[in-house]
Amino acid sequence: MAVYLMWGTVFASKEKLPEIREIQSFSMENVDGSTVSLDDTKGKVRLFYFYFTSCPDVCPITTFTLSQVQDLLKEDDTFGKDVSFVSISFDPKVDTKEKIKEFADRFHADYEGWYFLRGDMDQTKQLARDSFQILIEGENKDDFAHMNMIGLVDRNNQLRKVYNAFNTEDVEPAVIAEDIRNLIKE
């Protein structure tokens, strides 16, 4: 019985995360001025997060959580090599490249594996809605309302999990890092 229990808890493989939907193609400007498309990140496991730099509450907290996940993955030497993060601003009028870089630097983002993108507001809202089922409402920082979610995407552009960043148990850095590690092995 002890061998069976040990096998079940230690050696049995975890159930694979389901494929939810394919992420739609996009092309946006990165904080360094280059253009980044979905195809540029294909082949890596990715975390997607939609934010705006003047967010008074959840965006900085969630970006800090992502930085903790980044640090865990750097310990494995997978960040930037097998894993990328894609943070997309939905406030391009206010979020200039300089403002985004200042925001990212506060969270010691490693630009070798973390893209901070900006593009057309309507395109960004559509990408968030259609690919991740994340709603973003409003036209400026004074009236934005958005779902605070993080999307986990596999190497083949398939959404595999959506984390509710309002739920602290759902966005535990070690749990997210473990989900990423499991997708890397697939």
TIPAFI-509229 format. One record per atom (N, C-alpha, C, O): residue in one letter; x, y, z. Coordinates in pm, whole numbers, padded with zeros to 5 digits, always signed. Example, Ala and Ser with C-alpha at 12.3 -4.5 7.8 and 13.67 -1.06 7.14 Angstrom:
// TIPAFI-509229
A+01319-00569+00780
A+01230-00450+00780
A+01320-00330+00780
A+01424-00332+00846
S+01285-00225+00708
S+01367-00106+00714
S+01290+00003+00787
S+01341+00114+00804
//
This chain:
// TIPAFI-509229
M+00082-00119+00000
M+00000+00000+00000
M+00087+00125+00000
M+00057+00221-00071
A+00194+00125+00078
A+00283+00241+00086
A+00347+00270-00050
A+00361+00386-00089
V+00386+00164-00122
V+00446+00181-00254
V+00343+00242-00350
V+00378+00330-00428
Y+00220+00198-00345
Y+00113+00251-00430
Y+00092+00400-00403
Y+00082+00480-00496
L+00085+00437-00276
L+00065+00578-00241
L+00183+00663-00285
L+00164+00773-00336
M+00305+00612-00267
M+00423+00686-00310
M+00422+00703-00462
M+00451+00811-00512
W+00389+00599-00535
W+00383+00605-00680
W+00279+00709-00724
W+00304+00788-00814
G+00165+00707-00661
G+00057+00798-00699
G+00087+00943-00672
G+00042+01031-00746
T+00163+00971-00567
T+00190+01110-00533
T+00321+01162-00589
T+00334+01282-00615
V+00419+01075-00609
V+00550+01120-00652
V+00575+01095-00800
V+00623+01183-00871
F+00542+00975-00848
F+00582+00937-00981
F+00475+00952-01088
F+00507+00964-01206
A+00352+00951-01050
A+00246+00963-01151
A+00250+01102-01213
A+00272+01202-01144
S+00229+01107-01344
S+00234+01236-01412
S+00108+01316-01384
S-00001+01261-01367
K+00127+01447-01379
K+00013+01535-01357
K-00073+01536-01482
K-00024+01516-01593
E-00200+01559-01462
E-00291+01570-01575
E-00255+01694-01654
E-00229+01800-01597
K-00254+01681-01787
K-00221+01794-01873
K-00329+01900-01866
K-00448+01871-01850
L-00285+02024-01877
L-00380+02134-01885
L-00453+02126-02019
L-00390+02095-02121
P-00582+02153-02021
P-00657+02143-02147
P-00621+02257-02243
P-00577+02364-02200
E-00639+02232-02371
E-00625+02339-02471
E-00757+02412-02477
E-00860+02352-02512
I-00757+02539-02445
I-00880+02617-02437
I-00915+02678-02572
I-01026+02661-02622
R-00818+02750-02632
R-00840+02809-02765
R-00707+02858-02819
R-00611+02876-02744
E-00702+02879-02949
E-00582+02933-03012
E-00580+03085-02996
E-00684+03151-03005
I-00462+03139-02971
I-00445+03283-02956
I-00438+03345-03095
I-00369+03294-03183
Q-00511+03456-03113
Q-00511+03523-03243
Q-00379+03595-03265
Q-00313+03637-03170
S-00343+03608-03390
S-00218+03674-03428
S-00224+03823-03395
S-00330+03884-03398
F-00109+03880-03363
F-00099+04023-03336
F+00042+04069-03367
F+00134+03988-03381
S+00058+04198-03377
S+00188+04262-03394
S+00182+04396-03323
S+00094+04477-03351
M+00275+04420-03230
M+00276+04543-03151
M+00418+04590-03129
M+00515+04518-03153
E+00429+04714-03081
E+00559+04774-03053
E+00607+04734-02914
E+00534+04746-02816
N+00731+04688-02907
N+00793+04653-02780
N+00854+04779-02719
N+00874+04879-02788
V+00884+04773-02591
V+00940+04887-02519
V+01073+04932-02580
V+01110+05049-02565
D+01145+04844-02646
D+01273+04881-02708
D+01256+04939-02848
D+01355+04971-02914
G+01131+04952-02895
G+01105+05009-03027
G+01089+04906-03137
G+01045+04941-03246
S+01124+04782-03110
S+01108+04677-03211
S+00961+04635-03220
S+00881+04664-03131
T+00928+04568-03328
T+00793+04514-03345
T+00797+04367-03306
T+00885+04292-03349
V+00701+04327-03224
V+00691+04188-03177
V+00556+04134-03219
V+00452+04197-03197
S+00557+04015-03279
S+00433+03949-03318
S+00418+03820-03239
S+00511+03776-03171
L+00300+03761-03247
L+00278+03633-03181
L+00378+03529-03233
L+00430+03449-03156
D+00403+03530-03364
D+00496+03433-03421
D+00638+03450-03367
D+00713+03353-03360
D+00675+03572-03330
D+00809+03595-03273
D+00828+03523-03140
D+00941+03495-03101
T+00719+03494-03071
T+00728+03429-02940
T+00692+03281-02946
T+00704+03210-02847
K+00648+03234-03064
K+00608+03094-03077
K+00728+03003-03048
K+00842+03037-03079
G+00700+02890-02990
G+00806+02796-02954
G+00844+02807-02807
G+00921+02725-02756
K+00789+02907-02740
K+00812+02923-02596
K+00678+02917-02525
K+00573+02945-02583
V+00683+02879-02399
V+00566+02890-02313
V+00559+03037-02272
V+00661+03098-02241
R+00437+03095-02272
R+00424+03237-02244
R+00315+03267-02142
R+00213+03199-02135
L+00340+03371-02065
L+00237+03430-01979
L+00199+03564-02042
L+00286+03645-02074
F+00069+03587-02058
F+00018+03713-02111
F-00055+03787-02001
F-00132+03729-01924
Y-00029+03919-01995
Y-00097+04003-01897
Y-00130+04138-01961
Y-00045+04199-02024
F-00254+04183-01944
F-00301+04312-01995
F-00309+04409-01879
F-00367+04378-01775
Y-00250+04528-01896
Y-00234+04622-01785
Y-00230+04765-01839
Y-00233+04786-01960
F-00224+04862-01749
F-00188+04999-01785
F-00104+05057-01673
F-00128+05029-01556
T-00006+05139-01709
T+00095+05182-01611
T+00040+05274-01503
T+00097+05279-01394
S-00067+05346-01530
S-00122+05437-01429
S-00231+05370-01346
S-00305+05438-01275
C-00240+05240-01353
C-00336+05164-01275
C-00308+05188-01126
C-00194+05175-01080
P-00412+05223-01051
P-00389+05256-00910
P-00384+05136-00816
P-00352+05152-00698
D-00415+05015-00866
D-00423+04905-00771
D-00369+04773-00825
D-00256+04736-00792
V-00444+04700-00905
V-00411+04560-00935
V-00294+04540-01031
V-00221+04441-01018
C-00274+04629-01126
C-00168+04607-01226
C-00028+04603-01164
C+00049+04513-01197
P+00008+04696-01076
P+00140+04685-01014
P+00156+04559-00928
P+00262+04496-00927
I+00051+04523-00856
I+00057+04404-00771
I+00076+04278-00855
I+00158+04192-00822
T+00001+04268-00964
T+00010+04150-01049
T+00144+04146-01122
T+00202+04039-01140
T+00193+04262-01164
T+00325+04266-01230
T+00433+04225-01131
T+00529+04159-01170
F+00420+04263-01005
F+00515+04217-00903
F+00511+04065-00890
F+00615+04001-00879
T+00391+04007-00892
T+00378+03861-00887
T+00449+03798-01006
T+00519+03699-00991
L+00430+03856-01124
L+00498+03803-01243
L+00650+03811-01227
L+00722+03722-01271
S+00699+03918-01164
S+00843+03929-01142
S+00894+03818-01049
S+01007+03771-01063
Q+00810+03778-00954
Q+00848+03667-00866
Q+00853+03536-00944
Q+00941+03453-00922
V+00758+03517-01036
V+00761+03398-01122
V+00885+03402-01209
V+00953+03300-01227
Q+00916+03519-01264
Q+01038+03536-01344
Q+01160+03489-01265
Q+01242+03413-01317
D+01172+03532-01140
D+01288+03495-01058
D+01296+03344-01036
D+01405+03287-01038
L+01183+03279-01014
L+01182+03134-00997
L+01228+03063-01124
L+01301+02965-01117
L+01186+03113-01239
L+01223+03049-01365
L+01368+03078-01403
L+01431+02998-01473
K+01421+03190-01357
K+01562+03219-01381
K+01650+03120-01305
K+01759+03087-01350
E+01602+03073-01190
E+01677+02972-01114
E+01692+02844-01195
E+01793+02774-01183
D+01591+02813-01278
D+01594+02693-01363
D+01667+02717-01495
D+01690+02623-01571
D+01702+02842-01522
D+01760+02882-01650
D+01663+02857-01766
D+01705+02825-01877
T+01533+02872-01739
T+01433+02857-01846
T+01376+02991-01892
T+01323+03001-02002
F+01388+03094-01807
F+01332+03224-01843
F+01411+03285-01958
F+01534+03295-01952
G+01340+03325-02062
G+01403+03380-02180
G+01441+03274-02282
G+01445+03302-02401
K+01470+03154-02236
K+01508+03044-02325
K+01385+02962-02364
K+01359+02942-02482
D+01312+02915-02266
D+01193+02833-02289
D+01063+02907-02257
D+00954+02861-02292
V+01075+03022-02189
V+00959+03094-02137
V+00974+03242-02167
V+01083+03299-02155
S+00863+03305-02207
S+00857+03450-02221
S+00731+03503-02154
S+00630+03433-02144
F+00739+03625-02108
F+00622+03696-02057
F+00588+03805-02157
F+00677+03867-02216
V+00458+03828-02177
V+00412+03931-02269
V+00312+04017-02193
V+00198+03976-02170
S+00354+04137-02155
S+00266+04232-02088
S+00225+04335-02192
S+00309+04396-02258
I+00094+04353-02207
I+00041+04440-02312
I-00039+04553-02249
I-00137+04531-02178
S+00004+04676-02277
S-00068+04793-02228
S-00191+04815-02314
S-00186+04804-02437
F-00303+04848-02249
F-00423+04883-02325
F-00450+05034-02317
F-00561+05079-02345
D-00348+05111-02279
D-00360+05257-02273
D-00244+05321-02352
D-00159+05386-02292
P-00241+05304-02485
P-00127+05353-02561
P-00114+05505-02564
P-00006+05556-02594
K-00220+05577-02534
K-00211+05724-02532
K-00122+05771-02418
K-00043+05863-02436
V-00134+05709-02304
V-00056+05747-02186
V+00071+05664-02177
V+00177+05716-02140
D+00063+05537-02210
D+00176+05446-02193
D+00272+05455-02310
D+00268+05374-02403
T+00360+05554-02303
T+00467+05568-02401
T+00572+05461-02372
T+00569+05397-02267
K+00664+05443-02465
K+00772+05347-02441
K+00850+05383-02314
K+00889+05295-02238
E+00872+05511-02294
E+00948+05556-02176
E+00872+05526-02047
E+00930+05479-01949
K+00742+05553-02048
K+00662+05528-01927
K+00653+05377-01899
K+00660+05335-01783
I+00639+05298-02004
I+00634+05152-01986
I+00767+05101-01932
I+00768+05017-01841
K+00878+05151-01986
K+01009+05106-01938
K+01027+05142-01791
K+01078+05061-01713
E+00986+05261-01753
E+00994+05302-01612
E+00911+05208-01523
E+00956+05167-01416
F+00790+05173-01570
F+00704+05080-01498
F+00771+04943-01486
F+00778+04886-01377
A+00821+04891-01598
A+00883+04757-01599
A+01008+04753-01512
A+01032+04654-01442
D+01086+04859-01516
D+01209+04862-01436
D+01181+04858-01286
D+01263+04808-01209
R+01066+04910-01245
R+01030+04903-01102
R+01018+04758-01054
R+01032+04730-00935
F+00992+04667-01148
F+00972+04526-01112
F+01089+04440-01161
F+01075+04318-01175
H+01203+04502-01187
H+01326+04439-01235
H+01298+04336-01345
H+01347+04223-01341
A+01219+04380-01443
A+01187+04292-01557
A+01314+04261-01636
A+01394+04351-01663
D+01331+04137-01671
D+01443+04093-01754
D+01394+04097-01899
D+01315+04012-01941
Y+01441+04195-01975
Y+01394+04215-02112
Y+01437+04106-02209
Y+01393+04103-02324
E+01523+04016-02164
E+01560+03902-02249
E+01444+03804-02264
E+01441+03724-02358
G+01350+03811-02171
G+01238+03718-02178
G+01104+03782-02148
G+01003+03713-02142
W+01103+03914-02129
W+00978+03980-02093
W+00954+04096-02188
W+01027+04194-02189
Y+00850+04082-02269
Y+00811+04186-02364
Y+00706+04276-02299
Y+00613+04229-02234
F+00723+04406-02319
F+00624+04504-02276
F+00576+04575-02402
F+00645+04659-02458
L+00456+04539-02444
L+00406+04583-02574
L+00299+04690-02561
L+00233+04703-02458
R+00285+04765-02669
R+00178+04864-02682
R+00135+04864-02828
R+00216+04846-02919
G+00007+04884-02848
G-00048+04888-02983
G-00177+04966-02982
G-00209+05037-02887
D-00250+04952-03088
D-00379+05018-03101
D-00474+04970-02990
D-00483+04851-02964
M-00543+05065-02924
M-00630+05029-02811
M-00739+04931-02853
M-00764+04834-02782
D-00803+04955-02966
D-00911+04865-03010
D-00858+04726-03041
D-00921+04626-03007
Q-00741+04719-03107
Q-00679+04589-03136
Q-00646+04515-03007
Q-00667+04394-02997
T-00594+04588-02909
T-00557+04526-02780
T-00679+04474-02707
T-00679+04363-02655
K-00785+04555-02704
K-00908+04511-02638
K-00966+04387-02707
K-01016+04296-02641
Q-00958+04384-02841
Q-01009+04269-02916
Q-00926+04144-02887
Q-00981+04036-02868
L-00794+04158-02884
L-00706+04045-02852
L-00738+03991-02713
L-00750+03870-02693
A-00752+04082-02616
A-00783+04040-02479
A-00917+03967-02474
A-00929+03863-02409
R-01015+04021-02542
R-01150+03962-02539
R-01155+03829-02615
R-01201+03728-02561
D-01109+03829-02740
D-01126+03711-02826
D-01034+03595-02788
D-01076+03479-02793
S-00912+03624-02750
S-00817+03517-02721
S-00818+03473-02574
S-00798+03356-02544
F-00841+03568-02483
F-00830+03538-02341
F-00960+03553-02265
F-00967+03519-02147
Q-01064+03604-02331
Q-01194+03634-02269
Q-01176+03728-02149
Q-01239+03712-02045
I-01089+03827-02169
I-01065+03931-02070
I-01131+04058-02122
I-01100+04104-02232
L-01220+04114-02043
L-01288+04236-02083
L-01214+04359-02030
L-01171+04363-01915
I-01202+04457-02118
I-01143+04585-02084
I-01243+04691-02129
I-01279+04697-02246
E-01286+04774-02037
E-01383+04879-02067
E-01323+05014-02038
E-01233+05027-01955
G-01372+05116-02105
G-01329+05253-02082
G-01234+05300-02190
G-01182+05222-02270
E-01213+05430-02190
E-01131+05492-02294
E-01007+05561-02240
E-00920+05600-02318
N-00996+05578-02108
N-00877+05642-02053
N-00859+05598-01907
N-00944+05531-01849
K-00745+05637-01852
K-00707+05590-01718
K-00809+05626-01610
K-00811+05563-01504
D-00892+05727-01636
D-00990+05768-01535
D-01114+05680-01532
D-01188+05680-01434
D-01137+05605-01641
D-01259+05522-01643
D-01234+05377-01686
D-01329+05307-01721
F-01108+05332-01683
F-01080+05193-01717
F-01135+05099-01612
F-01126+05124-01492
A-01192+04992-01659
A-01229+04878-01575
A-01183+04755-01653
A-01212+04743-01772
H-01112+04666-01588
H-01063+04548-01659
H-01056+04427-01568
H-01041+04438-01446
M-01068+04313-01631
M-01052+04187-01558
M-00902+04168-01536
M-00822+04191-01626
N-00865+04127-01417
N-00725+04110-01382
N-00689+03962-01393
N-00691+03888-01295
M-00657+03922-01515
M-00631+03782-01546
M-00495+03768-01613
M-00446+03860-01679
I-00435+03651-01597
I-00309+03616-01661
I-00335+03492-01745
I-00392+03394-01696
G-00293+03495-01870
G-00313+03380-01959
G-00185+03301-01978
G-00079+03359-02005
L-00194+03170-01964
L-00081+03080-01987
L-00099+03016-02125
L-00199+02950-02151
V+00000+03038-02212
V-00008+02993-02351
V+00108+02898-02378
V+00222+02924-02337
D+00079+02788-02447
D+00183+02689-02474
D+00267+02728-02596
D+00246+02833-02657
R+00360+02642-02631
R+00453+02668-02742
R+00383+02681-02877
R+00438+02740-02970
N+00262+02626-02887
N+00188+02625-03014
N+00074+02725-03018
N-00020+02710-03096
N+00083+02828-02934
N-00015+02937-02931
N-00153+02894-02882
N-00254+02955-02918
Q-00159+02791-02801
Q-00285+02746-02742
Q-00295+02797-02598
Q-00205+02774-02517
L-00404+02866-02568
L-00430+02907-02430
L-00457+02782-02349
L-00542+02701-02385
R-00385+02766-02239
R-00398+02645-02158
R-00458+02670-02021
R-00516+02580-01961
K-00443+02794-01970
K-00499+02824-01838
K-00510+02975-01824
K-00430+03051-01878
V-00613+03017-01750
V-00629+03159-01718
V-00633+03170-01566
V-00715+03107-01499
Y-00542+03251-01513
Y-00533+03272-01368
Y-00612+03397-01332
Y-00597+03501-01396
N-00694+03387-01230
N-00766+03502-01178
N-00675+03572-01078
N-00656+03524-00966
A-00619+03685-01118
A-00522+03753-01032
A-00585+03821-00912
A-00514+03872-00825
F-00719+03823-00905
F-00785+03873-00785
F-00783+03768-00674
F-00805+03800-00557
N-00756+03644-00710
N-00753+03532-00616
N-00607+03501-00583
N-00536+03445-00667
T-00562+03535-00465
T-00421+03518-00431
T-00376+03373-00436
T-00259+03346-00464
E-00464+03279-00410
E-00427+03138-00420
E-00404+03097-00565
E-00321+03011-00593
D-00477+03159-00657
D-00465+03127-00799
D-00336+03180-00859
D-00286+03126-00958
V-00281+03286-00800
V-00161+03347-00856
V-00041+03334-00763
V+00042+03425-00754
E-00032+03223-00696
E+00085+03193-00614
E+00203+03172-00709
E+00195+03084-00796
P+00313+03249-00698
P+00424+03237-00793
P+00475+03094-00812
P+00504+03054-00925
A+00485+03017-00706
A+00536+02880-00718
A+00441+02793-00800
A+00487+02705-00874
V+00311+02815-00788
V+00213+02737-00864
V+00221+02771-01012
V+00221+02682-01097
I+00228+02900-01043
I+00239+02941-01184
I+00369+02887-01243
I+00368+02834-01354
A+00479+02899-01170
A+00607+02848-01220
A+00600+02698-01245
A+00656+02649-01343
E+00533+02625-01158
E+00520+02480-01177
E+00436+02447-01300
E+00468+02354-01374
D+00327+02522-01323
D+00246+02502-01444
D+00331+02526-01569
D+00322+02452-01666
I+00412+02630-01565
I+00500+02661-01678
I+00600+02548-01700
I+00621+02505-01814
R+00662+02501-01593
R+00760+02393-01605
R+00696+02268-01667
R+00758+02199-01749
N+00572+02239-01627
N+00502+02122-01683
N+00476+02141-01832
N+00489+02046-01909
L+00440+02263-01874
L+00417+02287-02018
L+00548+02278-02096
L+00547+02233-02211
I+00658+02321-02036
I+00787+02311-02104
I+00818+02165-02136
I+00875+02135-02240
K+00781+02074-02046
K+00810+01931-02064
K+00723+01864-02170
K+00758+01756-02219
E+00611+01926-02206
E+00521+01862-02304
E+00583+01857-02441
E+00521+01808-02535
//
